[in-house]
Amino acid sequence: MLRISLGKLCYEFNRLDAPRLRVEPGTRLVVESEDAFSGQIRTETDRRDKAAMPYSNPTTGPIYVTGAEKGDALAVTIHSIRPTRGECYTRTSDPKMLAEWLGTDCPHGTHVCAISEAGIHWSDTVTIPYRPMLGCIGTAPDWGVPTTNPAGPHGGNMDIVEVAPGSTLYLPVYVPGALLYLGDAHAAMGHGELSASGLEMPAETEITVEVKKGWTIPGPRIETEMELVCVSSATPLERGIAQGYAWLILWMEAEYGWDRWKAYDLLTHAGQISVGYYSGGAVAVKIGKRYL
């Protein structure tokens, strides 16, 4: 199986980057990635040093997919996300908006957690289920060079828990080859990612990449066995929710034959929301396939 080993850490989705690998549609491959702290935290005495490395959420890439052209969509099926060190890392030193109620004396809170078949050893009394996901994945836009800090129509730092094994992520293609980047794997993450970090881990992610020709989409979509999901990135959050639901309604109309206003009515009662980093504006809206 093809593999991209850990190499240069990428902090931008840049159409000018030389591809690390060129693949044909249908290729299955493994991608190694570093954790969101760029490998700076390995023990509980380590600290995130932004003077030495000011950027976060490094990705590996880009991957050039033969035949992908502007106006197509890239379909990335995630088969597995495995830790490469058997542990994950987090910290709690940035309360940000929560400081209004909690104060600013938050400890650094560096925390190293072992990962085993039993789950994530958060403490001697708390085990968190291992639910891996990718925080950052996207394609290169044809204008501008977004960093790995925000999310957008290209994907980016979405921090959406549905970007996980068993899901297929659809991303717009803007440039020849799509130029796919991925990284920022989490062993688990709660909705909202309050401290701006999940249980971060270096990982190897096994994916298959396909091209959906002529399938022009406005932003990321996710399909799981049970759900259709649209991801929107906007602030304030209520705008992102409205935009995401509108995109989901149009998906249901175009491909499942729904009248848009009937879909609007259905989603009012059966739609669900998944929130990425609460300060980032990324939100996923979804509907169970059983309703379609």
N, C-alpha and C positions, 0 to 999 in steps of 0.2 A: 504494500500500500504506500502511496506517496505520503511524504511527511515534510512539513516546513519546520525546521528546528528553530529554537529561540535564537534570534540574531539582533539586528538593529531594532530598537524600540521606537515605534512610530507614535507620534502625538498629534498628527494631522491626517485628514483624509484628502490626500494630495494627488491630483491627476497627473502630476509631473514625476511622481516617484516611479522608479524602475520596478517592474514586477519581480517579486521573489520567486514566483512560480507561474507557469502558464499551463492551464488544464483545459481539457475538452468537457463540454456539458455531459453530465452523468458521472463525472469523476468523484470517487470517494477518497478522502484524504484526512490526515491528522495535522492539526495546527498547534504548535506549542506557543504559550503566551506567558508573560510575566504578570504578577499581581498589580493591583491599582497603585500600590505604593512604590512601584519600580524596584521592588526587592530590598527596600531600605529597612523593613521590619522583619526580623527573624527571631528575636527574643523579646521578652517583656521589658527589657531595659533599653531597647532601641527606640528611636524617635524618628518621625517623618521630618526630614531635613529639606525644606523647600529652597534653602540657599544653594544646596548642592544639586537638587533636582526640582525645579519649580513646577514641573508639569506632572499630571496624574493620568491614570487610565491608559497606560501604553497598550498598543495593539501590535499584532504581527501582520505583515502584508507588504504590498498588496498582492492579491491573487488575480491574475488575468484569466478570464473565462472566454475561450474562443467563441466567436459568433455573437457575443452580447453587444448590443448596439443601443444608442439612445432611443428611448421609447419602449424598450423591452423591460422585463422584470427579471431579477435574479431570484431563484428559489434556493434557499439554503436549508437543507434538512439537517437537524442536529441529532446525531445518534447517541453521543455520550460526551460527558465532560468529566475528566478524571483529574484529581489532584496529583501533582508531580512530587510533592514533598510530604504528603500525608498529614498536612496541617494547614490551618488558615489563620488570618490575622485581621484584627480590627482595632479601632481606637475611638475615643469619645471626647476629643478635646475641642470640638467646634460646635457648641450649642447654638450659635447663630440666633435665629429668630426665637428659639425657645428661651434664650437668656432673659427675655422680658418677664417671664414667670419664674424661671429656675435660678437666675443669677448667672454670673460669669466665672465663678470659681470652680469650673468643671475640671477634674483631674485629667491628665493626658490619657489615662485609661488604656494603654497598650495591652492587648490581650491576644495570646497565642492559644489556639484550640486544636487539639488532635482530632483527626478524622479517622474513623474506623467503621467496620460494618454495623456497629451499634448506633452510629450517628456522629454528631459533632459534640465533643466533650467541652461544653461551655463552662461547667463547674462540676464539683463532686455531687451536686444535687440536681443539676439541670443538663439534660441532653437534648440538643436540637436536631431534628431530622435533617439528613443530608439531602438537600434539594438544590442541586447545582443549576446555575443559569449564567448567561453572558450579559454583563452590564453594557458592553460597548461593542457594537458591530455595525458596519455600514459600508456604503459604496462612495466613490469619489464624485463630488459634483463637478459640473462642467464650468462653473464660475465660482470664484472664491475658494478659500481653503479653510474649512471649519476645523477646529481643534477637537480633541477627544474629551473636552469638558462639557459642551452642550449636546443636546439631541436636535434633530431636525428631520426634514423630509427624506434625507439620505440615510437615516438611522442614527448612528452616533451613540452617545452615552445615554441610552434610553433607561437603563436600570429597570426593565420590565421583567417580572419573574416568569412570564410565559415564554421568554426566549430561552428555552430549556430543552433537554432531551425529549424526543418525541414530537417536537414542534417543527413546522416548516415556516421559515421567515421569508417573506417576499419583500424585496427592496427595489426601488426604482434604479434603472440603469441610465446614466447620464453621459458616459464616455465609452469608447470602444474597450471591450474587455471587462467592463463594470468596475474593476479594481476594488476588490473586497478586502476589508481589514476586519480583524476581530481580536478581542481580548477582554480584560477586566472580568475574569471569571469569579463567581462567588460560590462558596459552598452552600450558602443560604442567605436570604435577605428578607426582612420584613417589608411590608408595603409602606412606602414613604421614606425608607432608608434614612432614619432620623439623624444619625451622626455623620451622614455623608460618606459612610463606608459600610459595605456589607461584610460578610465573613470572607475577606479577600484571599485569593489563592492563585499561585502559579498553576497552570493546568495544561492538559492536552485535550483538544476538542476534536472529535471525529465528525466530519460533515460530508454531505454530498451536495454538489452544486449543479443546478440545472438552469436553463434559460427558457423563459416564457416569452416567445416572440410576439411582438406587437401588443403586449399586455401592459399598457401604460397606466400606472397607478400614482396617486398623489403623494403617497407616503407609505411607511412600513405597514405590512399586513402580516398576521400570524394565523396559521391554521393548525389546530390540534385535532386529535381524534374526536373531540367532543364539541369544539367551539370554533367560531370565526372571530377574529380580533383585529381591530384597527388601532394603530398607535398615532397619536397626535402630540405635538410639542408646541405649546403656546402658553403665554401668560396674559392675564390671570388664568388660573386653573379652569375656571368655568368656561372660558373660551375654548381651551383644549378639549374639554368634555363635549361641548357642542360640536366642534369641528370633527372630532373622532366619530361621534354618533352619525353625523351627516355623511361622512365617508362610508361608514358601515351600511347605512341605508342605501346609498348608491351602489354599493357592492351587491347587496341583496336584490336590488332592482335589476341590475345589469346581468347578473349571472344566476339568479334563483327565481326570476320572474315575479318578484314582489312589487305591488303598487307601493310607491314610496311613502304615501301617507298611512297605509296599513302597516308598513314596517315601522314607521314613526310611532304609531300607536302600540305595536307589539313591544318595541324596545322600552317604551315608558314603563311597562310592567315586568318585562323579563330580562332587560339588559343589565349588565354588570360592569363594574369599573375596577381596574387594577392601576395603582399609582406607583410611578417610579420615584426617584429622589424628590421629596416634597417641594424643594426650592427650585427644581429644574424645569418643571412644567410638562414633563412627559407623562402621558396618561394613556392607558389602553382601555378601550370599550369593547364589549364582547356579547355574543349571543350564542346560546346552545344550538348545536346543529339539529337537535331533535325538533326544534320549532320550524325548521326550514322545509 
